Amino acid sequence: MTELAALEESILGGTTARRNDTVIARGAGCWLYDTTGRRYLDLGSAQGVTLLGHCHPALSKAIADQAQTLISCPNFLYNDVRARFGAKLVEVLPPHLNHVFLANSGAEAIDGALKFARLTTGRLRTIAFRSAFHGRTVGAVALTWEKKYREPFLPLLDVVHLPYNNLAKVDEALDESIAAVFVEIVQGEGGVNIGDGDFLRGVERLCRERGAMLVIDEIQTGFGRTGRWFGFERHGLQPDMICLAKGLGAGFPMGAIAYTDCVQEKLYVGAHGSTFGGNPLACAAGLAAIQTYQDEGLIERAATMGEYFLRRLREELADMILVREVRGVGLMLAVELRQKAGPYLKALMEEHSVIALPAGPNVIRFLPPLIITEEEIEFGVQALVRTLSAADAG
Ligand SMILES: Cc1ncc(COP(=O)(O)O)c(C=O)c1O
């Protein structure tokens, strides 16, 4: 192990599995560079966050400029950048989601939405889905499905986990005790499981009929990932709240809850809060991120490049026995294997300089930056073909 890897592991290790001893030192566009200068194509966008690629000049400049102007501002005073960022965010949201609470991460946004749902409905219980991932704070992990994330920490909040894409089960479980249904449009960590439109619209209808809130977790699907600004737009949904993070700051740590007048009416001073949420540095990053998505037409680009990526994967992997299914929505793609994905993810990186993500045990997941080119997609596809065909032949 290199000295730096050992140093980091000895102090900061324990909860995160590292793929190998590589120490990443810088990034540019879709590429990461290690301390030896070797480059890797980052088809995971640093866990789905760098939607503009690494160190996009507009984002880096906005952060650098703001860092010289004002980094922290007390929340009890207004701030020019915070105001402008709020206005920019609601500009890309549907008109009914006209209020925003700013937090610092995805899980924190989920925790806030849990509180807002309880406050608005006066109810306590929540529905989430099997294979869902909503984060790992004490509130969010109650909604998350994976056993190893939850079980040692029981008892958690009262959450009913139902099978995804099964409306009949929601119909059975959604009674007057349920404050909210939390759902992903495409389950990201859980395997790139694509939500069915009829199921999602059915959940919305049942929530309306029975007085529960529909909370859509757009933390991974938001900001163009699925080829739309937000995944719920694909199905014409009108959620009561959405949770945002990842693409919100295009890599700068921030989270948000966007919600309706109905939720706003129940909020009061002190109902929720955050020291760092809405700090000027994050707001400058968020403002630059959304402006750049707009200026560079990246949401539309994600749809086009996503179709291209999916088609190329299907063409190249069609005959491989090892591959069970290739699926995707926009630039959120999955190659499901008949075996564990871990060894292939490692080989993809070590032998072919491509970084991809897992999603459940058997899935290789691609969440590339929205700026990715056809050449870079081709680099990734060929690397995957070489990695998998070595095993397929053997
Ligand atoms: C859908 C979804 N929700 C919530 C989270 C948690 O976000 P964070 O890691 O910023 O707390 C994630 C992170 O991967 C996610 O993909």
The ligand as a Gaussian input file, in Angstrom:
#p B3LYP/6-31G(d) Opt

LIG

0 1
 C      -31.383000       8.222000      -4.231000
 C      -30.459000       8.637000      -3.135000
 N      -30.984000       9.160000      -2.002000
 C      -30.195000       9.572000      -0.993000
 C      -28.821000       9.463000      -1.060000
 C      -27.973000       9.925000       0.102000
 O      -27.259000      11.059000      -0.258000
 P      -25.966000      11.499000       0.609000
 O      -24.929000      10.437000       0.398000
 O      -25.586000      12.836000       0.026000
 O      -26.403000      11.599000       2.021000
 C      -28.235000       8.922000      -2.212000
 C      -26.772000       8.756000      -2.312000
 O      -26.256000       7.981000      -3.056000
 C      -29.073000       8.496000      -3.279000
 O      -28.578000       7.963000      -4.394000

